[in-house]
Every structure is written in C-alpha cells, then in structure tokens.
C-alpha cells in the first residue's frame, strides 16, 4: 500500500522524548506532541492518549510507523518482534513497543530503528537522494547509524549498531558506555561528553577542547564507514551536530585519516559525502512515515 492523502500515525521514539504526530501522504504534519521518555508505562500511555484524541478530532488512521531507539528485535517470526531488547536506557529493556500500539489502537504497525528510518527518509526525500549506499548517523543523547542499500534499510542478523564501533579514544579519555569503554557512543554522544567533561555539552564554548576530540572520534568513525561500505553519503544529524563548524572539523580529520588512499570519482570528495540532513530535524519523524510506503520497502 503506497502513501496517499490519508492520515498516518507516526512516532519518533527517542531516549529523551517520543515525538508523536499525524502526517498526511505529502509529509504535512497535521498534529504533533512531544512526550518525555520516562518509564514505558507512563510514556506509552501518554502516546496512546494523544492518538486517541486525534481520532476524536477527525484524524482517521489505520497504520502507525515507529522509528525507535534500540536495540530492537526486527525478526518478523520472533515472539518478541517489535520489542526494545537490552538497552542502556533504564526501565526500557524488553518493552513490547509494536504490539502495545497494535493492541491499544487497533492499527497495523511498521517499526525500525530510529536511525534506519531516518536513513530511509533522507534517501527518499533528503540529502541522500539518488544514492545506492547511504548512512544516517545521529549524534545526540546516543550515537547510532542506519544503513540504506539499493533503496532498502539493512537489518541482517540484527540491525546496524554503528554507534558501538570501537575507536581510539582521545588522549586521556575513557568512554562511558556500560558495554564498551572505547566505542563511538561512549565517547561522542551528548551524554558521554557531559560525563567526560563534567558539564552539559550544550554549555561548551566554541573553543572548548571537547570539540577537537569529538571531531577526531567521528572522523575515525567516518573513515571506517567509507572503507567498509563505500558510502556515497554519510548524513550527520542529532542535537550535537547542530554545533557550528563541527561538520567541517569532522571532514578535515576524515581527510587526514584517509591519507589519500581512497580515490573518489571526479566531482566526489569527503566534503560532499559527509553532510548535514536535508530534512533538518524531521529525518526521524519522516522516517517513520517512509516505513509505511510499501512501494519502496
């Protein structure tokens, strides 16, 4: 079933907030509410209340797309399909996300990771249009990467967990991930930066030394993606990436790490592979919508 002019329910489920919305087939947001991510019982109940209220307002929908933080069980035959599995987010491990909304709202649910969905949206409508291989990376509360190859989000044995790629930490730093002391998420997320430097990352000045270390970690990450996947676009989104000049620092350090080894086609360079989102802050939300368009899934 392709997207039409009908209404669709969508959720961008993040570690800080659930962004719930009613969207039409032209990506017009008809209603929207942000709900704090507290406990599953409280947060999911408030999301259901929002969608019930939208039906009462005349927004009729039968399908719901969810772009969620993970890890997720995305195997359709699994008894725990659509569950959040073992996550560092307190209280949320083993949460039956998809089935909760199916039962509470009587809708068909499509679910994928927030970054896979965002990668899909950027491929469909944003900065990664026309690519065969593209990656979307969010650098915010956590770090994650979604992968689209030949127009389809990639799952495999589980789904990409690029944020847990191992890298060399900046001198004197130890990552804060509870699973790996030197993964990208434990060194480069907003949460990690706050713990490492003892203050919220949004209070850093433009000359704070954290930015050079962050750019180095994300450049190692980009180098590994380029030599492994030969990505045509690596789209960097998330709150931390709104820092002025950060993408330019990452591009420069990625150039340094590649050391001229990868010879790109004419007109292609690291500068136009590593980019900011074309959908700005809507990549995840519109990713949930893209999951509902079966003509490209």
N, C-alpha and C positions, 0 to 999 in steps of 0.2 A: 504494500500500500504506500503510494507516494504522498508527500505533503500536499495538502490542498488549502483552501481558505478556512478550513475548520480550525477550532481551537485545540491546542495541545498543552498538557501539563508538563512542566519541566522542573527539575531540581538540580542545582549545582551544590553538591553536598561537600562542604569543606570542614577542616578541623576547627575552624573558628566560627563559621556560620553556614547555615543552609539557606541558599537563595532560591526561593520558590517563585514560580511565575506561570502565567498563562500567556502563550505566544501563538500567533497565527502562522500560516504557511509562508508568509512573507517576512518573517522574523520581526514582526511588530509585537512589542511587549504590551499586553493589554492590562495586566495586573501583576504586581510583584510585592514580595515581602521577604525581608531578611530575618532569619530566626537564629538565635545564638545556639551554638553546638555545646550543650551541657551534658545531660545524660540521654541515652537513647529513648527512654520512656517519655521524658519531658519534650525533647526536641521533635521526635516523630509525631507526637500527639498534636503539637502546635502546627506542624506541616499539614497534617490531615485536616485540622480545623480551617486552615487557610483555603485548601482546595474545596472543602465542603461549602465554605462561604462563597467561593467563586461560582459554584454551581447554582447557588441560591440567587446570585446576581445575574444569571443567564448565560454564563460561560460553560457550554456543554462540551465535554471531552470524554474520550474513551481510551486514550493512550497517554502514558506517562514515560518520559525519558529521564533517567537518573545518571548524572556524571558525578561519581563519588570518590572521595579519598578511600584508600585501601590499606592493606591488600584486600582483594575481592576474590570470591570463588565465582569464576565465569564459565565453568563447565556445565552446559545445559542439562546433562543427565545426572549431575550430582545432587544428593539430598540437601546440600547446603548451597545450591546455586543462588547467587544474588546476596549471599551473606558477606559482611565485612568479617575477615578472618582474624589473624593475630596481628593486631595493630598496636603501635606505641601509644595511641590515643587512649587515655584512661576511660574505662567503662564500655568501650565500643567493640571489643573483641567478641566475635561470634554473634553479631547483630544481624537478624534476618531482614535486610533492608528491602529487597524487591518484594518478597512475599507479604511483608507488612502492608505495603501500599496496595498491592493487588487485592488483599482481603478487605482492607479498610475502605477502599474507594471503588472496588469492582472494575478495575482497569487492566489493560494489557501493559506490562512494564518492560522496557528495554533498559539495560544497565551496562555501564562500562566504567572504567576508571576515569577520574576527572581529567587526567592528562591525555589519555587515549581519545576521549570525547573532544577535548579542546584541540588536539591534533587533527581530528577529523573535521571539525568546524573550520579551522584555518586552511585545511586542504580544500574544503568545499567553497568557502566564501572569503578567505582572508589571505594572509601573506604567503601561504604555501600552495596557492592555486597552480595547477599545471605541472606539479612535481610527480615523480614516481616514488621517491623516498623522501619523507619529511618527518621531522621530530618536533614535538612541542615540549618545552621544559618550563615548569613553574618553579619559581624561587620565591617562596613566601613563608608561611608557617612551617612547611616542609619543603623538600625538593623532590620532584618526580618528573619522569619523562614518558611521553606517549609516542607511539610509532605508527605511521601510516605508510603502507607499501602497496602500490598499484590500486589506490583508492579504497583500501580496507584497513581498519585498525588491527594491529597484530596482537595476538594473545599467546599462542604457543603452549608450553607446559603449564604456565600460569598466566602472567601478563608482564610486560616490561616493568622492572623495578630499578630504573636507571639512577634514581637518587641514592641507591646503595652501592654504586660503583666505587671501588676503592681507589684512592688517590694519595699522593704525598702531601701531608699537611704543611701549611706554612710553618716556618721555623718557630718553635716554642709553643705550638698549639696542639691540643689533643681534641679530637671530635667528641661530641656529647651524645651521639646515637647510642641507645642502650644495647644495640646488637653489634655495631662495628665502630671502633674508635677512629677510623680514618676513612669513612665514607663521605660522599659529597654532602648528603643531607646533614650529617653530624658536624659539618664544618661551614656550610654555606647557607643554610636556612636562616630566616629571621630569628627563629627560636634559638638556633645554635649561636648566632652572632651575639644575641643578648646574654647568653650564659657565658660565652668565652670572654666577652669584654665587660661584663658586669653592668650593662646598661642597655635599654631597648635600642634596636638598630635604627629606629626612626629618629633617634636623638643624635646620631653621629653627624658631625660636620663634614663638609666636602673633602677636607684634608685628613680625615680620620684614617689611621693606618689599617683599619679593618678592610677598607675598600681594595687595597692592593692585594691583600691575602685572599679576599673573596674572588677577585678577578683571576688570580692565579689558579685557584681551585676550579673555577668554572671554565677556564681555558684548558686545563688538563682534561676535564670532562668533555669539552668540545672536541679536542684533539682525538680522544678515544672514540667518540661518536663518528667523526669524519673518517678515521682509518678503518673502522669496523663496518659502518653502514653506508659510507659514501653518500651521506645525506645531501640533498640539494638545498634544503632549508632546515635550519635549526632555529625555531621561533622561541624566544625567551620571554615569558610572561611572569605574572606574580607581582606582589607588592614590592619586594626588594628591588626588582628590575626597573621600577619607576625612578630609581636614583639617577639624577642627571650624570651623564658621562660614563656610567657603568658599562653599557654595552660596548662602547669604544675601547675601554680598558680590556675587556674580555677579548675583543677582536685582535688587539695588538699582541696580547700574551699568547693567543692561539697561533698567530703568525710565528711567534718566537718558538713555540713548541714544535710546530710542523717543520721548521728549518728548511723550507723549500722542497721537502720530499714529495708532497702531493702536487702533481702538475694538473691544474684545472683547465677545462676547455676555455677557449677565447671568450672573454667577457664575463667569466665567472671567477670570483675570488672569495676569500673568507669574509670580506666586507659585505658581500651581498648574500652570503649563506647564513651568517649569524645575524638575525634581525629581530625586531620587536613585533608584537602581534599586529595583524591587520584589523582584527576585531576589537582591539583595545581591551577593555575589561569584560567583554562579553564572550570570550572564547569558550569558557566552560559552560555557561548557560546555553549558548547556541550549539555547543557540542551535544548537550542533552537532547536538543531538538534534532540535530543531524542523525542521531541514533534511530529516530523514528522514521527516517526516509529510506524505505527498503529498496528504492531504485538504485541506491549506491552502496548498500551494505553487503 
